[in-house]
Amino acid sequence: HLFPYSFLTAPFITGLRTTINQISRNDLLAGAMRLSDVGAAMMEVAQGRAPNLRFTTRTKQDKGQPYGVYLPRYSDTLGNVMTFPINAAGDNDTEQFLFVLQHALLLQYHFGCKVLVSTSATPSLDKEAFGDVYFDLTPLSARGLIRQNDYHMYEPGTKNDGVLRRLWRQLDALLRIRAEVATMKGDPTAELVAAMADHPLRIFYVAEKLAENKADKGSVSWLLSSIADPVRDLALSVGDPEMNQLDQQLRRLAEIAWRGGLRGLSLEKNSLMAPMDEVLRKVAVQSQELDPAVIQAAATQDLYEHIERILKTSGRQFSRQRLSAASEEFVRVFFEDIFDAIYHSKPARLLSHEKVLRSAFHLYIRQQIPRKSSAPKDAKDTMDTSAMSDDSSELFLDQQDDLQQELT
């Protein structure tokens, strides 16, 4: 149900009715008008551009379109409420709701009206009772995305962004992820929305699995790199204070691990996950008999020896001092700033997040990997290393060799 902010003029209503009647006369078998390229239109609005909405009344098989905005048969009565019935496509409540949601938001933007999304054929509220968009009924599986009924573009009485702008940003992130991981077998948007109703870390886990299901072994790592930013944006958009803390600390861990060379010989997942796997193993054996300081020291030593053994076996040169410092710093940040500060030193609670923490760290460390460039292979010889210590410079150049091998 679309309500004007002030009123609809008679010429506007007459013109709209004439257009719809013309479509019906030209295509007697048309069932509904379905928006074409919904995802592209949504992303244009989210990024501040006005989309050119295009509708279709025919399917790819040139049959009447069953899904979309049904064509109402208007009477001569003029009014200030436009009601558009929508027949939603989708195999479940979440998919059908997302179909309605996207159509409703685009129509709200296009017509410049308030929108009431309802299962009722008549409006259950008048326009003074809500802001810009009101959702009268939301399935439980979509409650991670739609966390309230009433949405304002601006906070009432201010020029500050309201929750409707945040919803647009969330949809933009969802669509950017979808553009990378969608397959012919299905749309992953509903699965990502369902993950938002759980802990925000689950978004990382679901996105990682979607990427692994789509890409082959050789390209999955770069697919994960391409979705890392929108996945992080989506997780932070939920507004969970714990997620904000985890974001800061997991980014620190990823930076320490990458700069310190805490990985194996490749950029595969098992290689990059070595430091996180080590500290999670130590949390699993935490007990009252084992002093936390002892566990932390053991984790530092085992992590250092594990990476050292890999590098020695491969015959690569490395800085022991740098590797030792990185191992110590990684373990300290994990135990003090994540295990103690966020999970309050409760092993069971942290280990219940083990899978989602691993997925999150995987995407964060993917963000640390430089993108492939067109620089010549001997570019390392021209890089400025004057500000580095001997150990740092040696490790830096060694990492560049490793990275160049992997990218090639």
C-alpha positions in Angstrom: 0.0 0.0 0.0 1.6 3.3 -1.1 0.6 6.5 0.7 1.7 9.9 -0.7 3.5 12.2 1.8 1.0 14.9 0.9 -1.5 13.9 -1.8 -1.7 12.3 -5.3 -2.9 14.6 -8.0 -5.8 13.5 -10.3 -3.6 13.7 -13.5 -1.0 11.4 -11.9 -3.6 8.8 -10.9 -5.3 9.0 -14.3 -2.0 8.6 -16.1 -1.0 5.6 -14.0 -4.4 4.0 -14.6 -4.2 4.6 -18.3 -0.7 3.1 -18.5 -1.8 -0.1 -16.6 -4.9 -0.5 -18.7 -2.8 -0.1 -21.9 -0.5 -2.8 -20.8 -3.4 -5.1 -20.1 -5.0 -4.4 -23.5 -1.7 -5.0 -25.3 -1.1 -8.3 -23.6 -4.3 -10.0 -22.6 -2.4 -13.0 -21.2 -0.2 -10.9 -18.9 -0.6 -11.9 -15.3 1.9 -9.6 -13.5 4.6 -7.0 -14.0 7.9 -8.3 -12.7 10.8 -6.0 -12.2 13.8 -6.8 -14.4 17.3 -6.7 -13.0 16.2 -6.2 -9.5 19.6 -6.7 -8.0 21.2 -4.1 -10.3 18.5 -1.6 -9.5 18.8 -2.2 -5.8 22.6 -1.6 -5.9 22.2 1.6 -7.9 19.8 3.0 -5.2 22.1 1.8 -2.4 25.0 3.6 -4.0 23.1 6.9 -4.5 22.1 6.6 -8.1 18.6 6.7 -9.6 17.7 3.4 -11.3 15.8 3.0 -14.5 13.1 0.6 -13.4 12.0 -1.8 -16.2 9.1 -4.3 -15.9 8.3 -7.4 -17.9 5.0 -9.1 -18.4 6.5 -12.2 -20.2 8.8 -15.0 -19.1 11.8 -16.2 -21.0 9.5 -18.8 -22.5 7.2 -16.0 -23.7 4.5 -16.9 -21.3 2.5 -14.7 -19.0 4.6 -13.6 -16.0 3.1 -15.2 -12.9 5.2 -13.4 -10.4 5.4 -9.7 -9.6 3.0 -6.8 -9.3 -0.5 -7.9 -10.3 -2.2 -5.5 -12.7 -5.2 -4.0 -10.9 -8.4 -3.1 -12.7 -8.9 0.4 -11.6 -12.4 1.9 -11.3 -13.1 5.6 -11.9 -12.7 6.3 -8.2 -9.7 8.6 -7.4 -8.0 8.2 -4.1 -4.8 8.8 -2.2 -3.7 5.2 -1.6 -2.3 3.0 -4.3 -2.5 -0.7 -3.6 -0.4 -3.1 -5.6 -0.9 -6.9 -5.0 2.3 -8.8 -5.3 2.6 -12.5 -6.1 6.0 -13.5 -4.7 8.3 -16.0 -6.2 10.3 -18.3 -4.0 10.3 -21.8 -2.5 9.9 -20.7 1.2 8.8 -17.8 3.3 12.2 -16.1 3.4 12.6 -16.1 -0.4 9.1 -14.9 -0.9 9.5 -12.1 1.7 12.8 -11.0 0.1 11.0 -10.8 -3.3 8.3 -8.5 -1.8 10.9 -6.5 0.1 12.9 -5.6 -3.0 9.8 -4.7 -5.0 8.4 -2.6 -2.1 11.6 -0.6 -1.5 12.1 0.1 -5.2 8.5 1.2 -5.6 8.9 3.4 -2.5 12.0 5.0 -4.0 10.5 5.3 -7.5 7.1 6.8 -6.5 8.4 8.8 -3.5 5.6 7.5 -1.3 5.3 5.8 2.1 4.9 2.1 1.8 3.0 -0.3 4.1 3.9 -4.0 3.4 1.1 -6.1 4.6 -0.7 -9.4 3.9 -4.0 -7.5 4.3 -5.9 -6.4 1.2 -6.8 -3.1 2.9 -4.3 -0.9 4.8 -4.1 -1.7 8.5 -2.5 1.7 9.4 -2.9 5.2 8.1 0.1 7.2 6.8 0.5 9.2 10.0 1.1 6.0 12.0 4.4 5.1 10.5 7.6 6.5 8.9 8.7 5.7 5.4 8.3 2.0 5.2 6.4 -0.3 7.6 6.6 -4.1 7.6 3.4 -5.5 9.0 4.5 -9.1 9.0 8.0 -10.5 8.8 8.9 -14.3 8.8 11.1 -15.3 11.8 13.9 -16.4 9.4 14.2 -12.8 8.1 14.3 -11.2 11.6 18.1 -10.9 11.3 17.6 -8.4 8.5 14.2 -6.8 9.4 14.6 -6.2 13.2 11.8 -3.8 13.6 8.5 -2.8 11.9 8.9 0.9 11.3 11.7 2.3 9.1 12.7 6.0 8.6 15.1 7.4 6.0 16.1 10.0 8.6 15.8 9.9 12.3 12.6 11.8 13.2 13.3 15.5 13.7 16.9 15.3 12.6 19.0 15.1 9.4 20.8 12.0 10.7 20.6 8.7 8.7 17.7 6.5 9.9 17.4 2.7 9.9 16.0 2.7 6.4 19.4 3.8 5.1 21.1 1.1 7.1 18.7 -1.4 5.5 19.7 -0.2 2.1 23.4 -0.7 3.0 22.7 -4.2 4.3 20.9 -5.1 1.0 23.8 -3.6 -0.9 26.3 -5.9 0.9 24.0 -8.9 0.4 23.7 -8.3 -3.3 27.5 -7.8 -3.7 28.0 -11.2 -2.0 25.2 -12.8 -4.1 26.8 -11.5 -7.3 30.0 -13.5 -6.5 28.6 -16.7 -5.0 25.2 -17.3 -6.7 24.9 -20.3 -8.9 22.4 -21.6 -11.4 21.1 -24.0 -8.7 19.8 -21.3 -6.4 19.9 -17.9 -4.8 22.1 -17.7 -1.6 20.5 -14.5 -0.3 17.9 -16.3 1.9 20.7 -18.4 3.5 22.7 -15.2 4.3 19.7 -13.5 5.7 18.9 -16.5 7.9 22.5 -16.3 9.2 22.0 -12.7 10.3 19.4 -13.9 12.8 22.2 -15.9 14.5 25.5 -14.5 15.8 27.1 -12.1 13.2 30.1 -14.5 12.9 27.8 -17.0 11.3 27.6 -14.8 8.2 31.4 -15.4 7.7 30.8 -19.2 7.9 27.9 -19.3 5.5 29.7 -17.0 3.0 32.8 -19.2 3.1 30.8 -22.4 2.5 28.9 -20.7 -0.4 32.2 -19.7 -2.0 33.6 -23.2 -1.5 30.5 -24.7 -3.1 30.7 -22.5 -6.2 34.4 -22.3 -6.9 36.9 -25.1 -7.7 40.0 -25.6 -5.5 42.2 -23.3 -7.6 39.9 -20.3 -7.5 38.1 -20.4 -4.2 40.8 -18.4 -2.4 40.4 -15.4 -4.7 36.6 -15.7 -4.6 36.8 -15.4 -0.8 39.1 -12.4 -1.2 36.5 -10.7 -3.4 33.6 -11.2 -0.9 35.6 -10.4 2.3 34.7 -6.7 2.4 30.9 -7.0 1.9 30.8 -10.0 4.3 32.5 -7.9 7.0 30.2 -4.9 6.2 27.2 -7.1 6.6 28.3 -8.6 9.9 29.1 -5.2 11.4 25.8 -3.8 10.2 23.9 -6.0 12.6 25.1 -3.6 15.4 26.3 -6.3 17.9 28.8 -4.7 20.3 30.6 -8.1 20.6 31.0 -8.3 16.9 32.6 -4.8 16.8 35.2 -6.0 19.4 35.8 -9.2 17.5 36.2 -7.3 14.3 39.0 -5.2 15.8 40.8 -8.1 17.3 40.5 -10.5 14.4 41.9 -7.8 12.1 44.8 -7.4 14.5 45.4 -11.2 14.5 45.3 -11.3 10.7 47.8 -8.4 10.4 50.2 -10.1 12.9 49.9 -13.4 11.2 50.5 -12.0 7.7 53.3 -9.6 8.5 55.0 -12.1 10.8 54.9 -14.9 8.2 52.8 -17.2 10.5 51.7 -19.6 7.7 52.8 -22.5 5.7 54.2 -22.6 2.2 51.1 -21.6 0.3 48.0 -19.4 0.4 45.7 -22.3 0.8 43.3 -22.4 3.8 45.2 -25.0 5.8 48.4 -22.9 5.5 46.8 -19.6 6.4 44.9 -21.1 9.4 48.0 -22.5 11.2 48.1 -19.9 14.0 44.4 -19.9 14.6 44.3 -23.7 14.7 47.1 -23.7 17.3 45.5 -21.4 19.8 42.1 -23.1 19.4 43.7 -26.4 20.2 45.2 -24.9 23.4 41.8 -23.5 24.5 40.3 -27.0 24.0 42.8 -28.4 26.7 42.3 -25.5 29.1 41.4 -26.7 32.6 41.7 -25.7 36.2 44.8 -27.8 36.6 46.6 -25.9 33.8 47.6 -22.4 34.5 46.5 -19.9 31.7 50.1 -18.6 31.6 51.4 -22.1 30.9 48.8 -22.7 28.2 49.8 -19.3 26.6 53.5 -20.1 26.7 52.9 -23.6 25.3 50.8 -22.1 22.4 53.6 -19.6 21.6 56.3 -22.2 21.6 54.3 -24.8 19.6 53.3 -22.2 17.0 56.9 -21.0 16.6 58.2 -24.5 16.2 55.4 -25.5 13.8 56.2 -22.6 11.4 59.9 -23.0 11.8 59.8 -26.7 11.0 57.9 -26.0 7.7 60.3 -23.2 6.7 63.4 -25.3 7.5 62.0 -28.3 5.5 61.4 -26.1 2.5 64.9 -24.6 2.7 63.7 -21.1 2.9 65.5 -18.4 4.8 63.6 -16.6 7.6 64.2 -14.4 10.6 63.9 -16.4 13.8 63.6 -13.2 15.9 60.8 -11.9 13.8 59.0 -15.3 13.8 59.3 -15.6 17.5 58.0 -12.1 18.1 55.0 -12.6 15.8 54.1 -15.9 17.5 54.2 -14.3 20.9 52.2 -11.3 19.9 49.5 -13.5 18.1 49.0 -15.7 21.1 48.9 -12.8 23.5 46.3 -10.9 21.6 44.1 -14.0 21.1 44.2 -15.0 24.8 44.0 -11.5 26.4 41.8 -9.6 24.0 39.6 -12.3 22.6 39.5 -15.3 25.0 39.6 -13.2 28.2 38.1 -9.9 27.2 35.3 -11.1 24.9 34.6 -14.7 26.0 35.4 -14.0 29.6 37.8 -17.0 29.8 35.0 -19.5 29.2 36.4 -22.3 27.0 32.9 -23.8 26.3 31.6 -20.5 25.0 34.5 -19.8 22.8 34.7 -23.4 21.4 30.9 -23.2 20.6 32.1 -20.4 18.1 35.1 -22.4 16.9 33.8 -23.0 13.3 32.6 -19.4 12.8 35.7 -17.9 14.3 37.8 -20.0 11.9 35.8 -18.8 9.0 36.0 -15.2 10.1 39.8 -15.3 10.6 40.1 -17.0 7.2 38.4 -14.0 5.4 40.2 -11.4 7.5 43.6 -12.8 6.6 42.5 -13.1 3.0 42.1 -9.3 3.1 45.8 -9.0 4.0 47.0 -10.6 0.8 48.0 -8.1 -1.8 46.2 -8.2 -5.1 48.1 -9.5 -8.1 49.7 -6.6 -10.0 51.5 -6.1 -13.3 54.8 -5.3 -11.5 57.8 -7.2 -13.0 59.2 -10.2 -11.1 62.2 -8.3 -10.0 60.1 -5.5 -8.5 61.3 -6.6 -5.1 64.7 -5.3 -6.0 63.4 -1.7 -6.4 61.3 -1.6 -3.3 62.3 0.8 -0.6 63.5 -1.2 2.4 65.7 1.5 3.8 63.4 2.0 6.8 63.5 -1.7 7.8 65.8 -3.5 10.1 68.0 -6.2 8.6 65.7 -8.9 10.0 62.6 -7.1 8.8 64.0 -6.5 5.3 65.0 -10.1 5.0 61.6 -11.4 6.0 59.8 -8.9 3.8 61.7 -9.9 0.7 61.2 -13.5 1.6 57.5 -13.0 1.8 57.5 -11.2 -1.5 59.2 -14.2 -3.1 56.6 -16.6 -1.6 53.7 -14.4 -2.7 55.1 -14.0 -6.2 55.4 -17.8 -6.6 51.8 -18.3 -5.4 50.4 -15.6 -7.6 52.3 -16.9 -10.6 
